[in-house]
Amino acid sequence: MMNLGTLSLTTTVKSSKPMVSLSFWIPYFTHWGQSLLVCGSAPGLGSGNVKKGLLLKPSQQEDQLVWSGSVSVPPGFTCDYCYYVVDDLKNVLRTEFGMKRKLVVPEALTGGESVQLRDLWQSGDQALPFRSAFKDVIFRNTGDVEVEKPLGVFENKSDQDDSVVVQFKICCPDVGEGTSVYVLGTSGKLGKWKVESGLKLSYVGDSMWEGDCLIPKAEFPIKYRYCKVPKDGSIGLESGGNRELTLHSSSNKQEYIVMSDGLFREMPWRGAGVAVPMFSVRSEDDVGVGEFLDLKLLVDWSVDSGLHLVQLLPVNDTSVHKMWWDSYPYSSLSVFALHPLYLRVQALSESLPADIKEEIEKAKKQLEKNDVDYEATMETKLSIAKKIFDLEKDQTLSSSSFQKYFSENEGWLKPYAAFCFLRDFFETSDHSQWGTFSDYTEDKLEKLTSKDSLHYNTICFHYYIQYHLHVQLSEASEYARKRGVVLKGDLPIGVDRNSVDTWVNKNLFRMNTSTGAPPDYFDKNGQNWGFPTYNWEEMSKDNYGWWRARLTQMGNYFTAYRIDHILGFFRIWELPAHAMTGLVGKFRPSIPLSQEELEKEGIWDFDRLSKPYVQKKFLEEKFGDFWPFIASNFLNETQKDMYEFKEDCNTEKKIAAKLKSLAAKSLLLENEDKVRRDVFDILRNVVLIKDPEDARKFYPRFNIEDTSSFQDLDEHSKNVLKRLYYDYYFHRQEDLWRKNALKTLPALLNSSNMLACGEDLGLVPACVHPVMKELALVGLRIQRMPSESDVEFGVPSNYDYMTVCAPSCHDCSTLRAWWEEDEERRQRYFKEVIGLDAIPPSQCVPEITHFILRQHVEAPSMWAIFPLQDMLALKEEYTTRPAKEETINDPTNPKHYWRYRVHVTLDSLMKDVDLKSTIKNLVSSSGRSVPASGEDVNNKK
């Protein structure tokens, strides 16, 4: 029988040289039915095909389960490789994170040697330093270190039988200028713990340091640690216990051991940031709304205030209706296009005519309002931009920079421009109303966007706007990188049902509706946002190419991002297309209740349970004397005092339409909104929802115990259905949802180098946090929204490192407003959290704000990110505006106008040295990192 842990490459690698025995060795605990496999870019290791990779063999070594296997390779052999957890059929169950490992077998070896690669599994958190937020921004100085030697080259030779060449490899992503990295240990070759005699490592690129030495076998086992030695000579020994190196064989071959020791162990890096929507920023240069170029000033303020991060809400175009409700930033017209709202029109040209300059100045004064005037600002900016476009379009569109941008983005840019034209031409974004253009095809697109098209000038205007938005955001993004500030974007879970993406990629969406959350999240009127749900099965066919393209596009501007409602990648609350409220939805994916399962429990009458249960007595209770009118217009009597809905009003949308018709004819004597809610209640009076695709499958209606249909059941049926309800919503789906997330999320995370954070507020399914931990997704913790069900206020000192902590966010009231909302809650917080029995002040005075912000910066969380409004509350002069006016979003209102603007300009904040010093002192005194100041940067240059 073939030894699965050993494979020779002599049949696939042509070489006349003697072969080197190359062994893989990695400790990793697996579950039953799982194995470890190594796959590399070379033949014999699968050539990138995991199914053909080298399956490793397990062995128990003391308290470790170690997987090993070997291949024979010639000197000079190179490849990339990584490890996988697979099942018995070599299906991938788990993949390493981070960059692929690079393997180099030096030409200097003569053959006959044994090279053992001792690796550690690269978990998600170990890959964090390679995310662009750290690699390209926070630890960017490490990239300036010059490479001192080629990767993987042995500088010593194992020509003595009693010695072994050991190559030490460590990842040090945060190394200051002039710092050296050493290995110190019990061996004389490692200095016997003395730096002056220790092994100094060489930088080999990608934050990796390595060096080798010849160690006598008699000195094993060896204890050792890595240390950093800055220019001042101080010793920064890594934290944790000693590492240990033992010999595992008594081979007669000349032995080389490569110790890949993962990350340098030190106190976890922690930083702080500011969160503010792009539209809320105010500067002396903007026209009615925050603009991308304002970010440069915001970055300067952040650096001066000790902040390493600026977090924005989504900045994609949302111009679906061309009305103020497009201010909702989570309903994208295009997931690739940037919002024209954030364009700085005076930066479109270096030689603006005097009349246009005058028009811009006039617009600045007219739009300098307390809040954003969305419609007026959009109309004004596009009007001015069109005048500049008419003057400079030939020069811009023929420029090499535009041509480069167009060639790199035309895949989404041309459909976007065509969509915008058709939206305006047909005066609707509902592409089902576009006649022949309702069905998207490449031929129709090419005809519409060709240079011969009558509408080519209009199409080009949309190209022009997007190009300049790209230029302006790129300028701000690069500025942030250079100043050591992470720019964090936001990835909405949904797209508008009338968007470019649903027009072009209909097969990727199910055109029903979703809310992302079950109906306990809805507002009091039961409204929902109506996003289409994703066809994950179809998306998987090209490895989630649409999602990967989204993340790649975001990565052009951002170095971190927030995944809005990360639960949507586990499951979504899906509604039928005819629904207007959320109570008759179901989870997708989910395991339904089968008819067989219900019958075994003694549940038989499926029509009774799945159709609206309408009795005369319910109608009388709900509508009083008005009930006969409801019955005659909406219902048919099926038997004495029992009714069913008529065909023309058996869905929520049909009911709403009929009520509008009755109201228009003045036949509706009651309030239309109230009647609609009450009739909806009758329609939703069901216990089970029948699967529209399989009549033998059912889903328990949300909150079934609230229905009179349930209350009229016998006790046995009630008990059975309560048990099945609880199982469906809280247990049954956990493994399915975990597997769903582990299929979809890695494709996103691996498609860009951005640092990923997930919005996981509230009580989430049990599978969510373990998956987030495995994928190294940073979670969110808001003190007033604890994830624990038995506490009212979260305790920041107990938060995990892999979190962002904040006192508030855009979906809730600010710290000041929250403090003023509820006197009894304020007293409980004052006593339980602040620890004082006195009566708390009625307003959140600066001292209270300082205490709460200090709580958060001192938390173990990787990031403490504060809304700008909460930071301004540190100073009394910025608290003159009513606190309620600082709220960004009201989640209870589906038609909320997103228009909050900060009442003070960034220019003024830059001059407030006192506020900047207060914030910086808070951050730095907590042990969090602060960016280098402008002076430090200039001195370095």
ABEGO torsion letter per residue (X at the ends): XBBAABBBAAAABBBABBBBBBBBBBBBBBBBGBBBBBBBABBGAGGGBAAABBBBBBBBBEABBBBBBBBBBBBGBBBBBBBBBBBAAGBBABBBBEBBBBBBBBAABAEGBBBBBBBBBBBAAAAAAABAAAAAAAAAAAAABBBABBBGBBABBBABAABBBBBBBBBBABBBBGBBBBBBBABAAAGGGBAAABBBBBBAEGGBBBBBBBBBAAAOBBBBBBBBBBAAGBBBBBBEBBBBBBBABABABBBBBBBBAEBBBBBBBBBBBBBBBAAABBBAABBGBBBAAAAAAAAAAAAAAGBABBBBBBABBABAAGBAAAABAABBABAABBBAAABBAAAABABBBAAAAAAAAAAAAAABBABBBAAAAAAAAAAAAAAAAAAAAAAAAABAAAAAAAAAAAAAAAAAAAAAAAAAAAGBABAAAAEAAABBBAAAAAAAABAABAAAAAAAAAAAAAAAAAAAAAAAAAAAAAAGBBBBBBBBABBBABBAAAAABAAABBABBBAGBBAAABBAAGBBAGBBBBBAAAAAAAGGAAAAAAAAAAAAABABBBBBGAAAAABBBBBBAABABAAABBBOBBBBBBAAAAAAAGBABAAAAABBBBBAAAAAAAAEAAAAAAAAAABBBABBGBBBBBAAAABAAAAAAAAAAAAAAGABABBAAAAAAAAAAAAABBABBBBAABAABBBBBBGAAABAAAAABBAAAAAAAAAAAAAAAAAAAAAAAAAAAAAAAAAAAAABABBBBBBABEBBBAAAAAAAAAAGBBBBBBAABBABAABABBBAAABBABBBBBABBAABBBAAAAAAABAAAAAAAAAAAAGBABBBBABBBAAAAAAAAAAAAABABABBBBBAAAAAAABAAAAABBAAAABABBAABAABBBABBBABBAAAAAABAAAAAAAAAAAAAAGBBBBBBAAAAAAAX
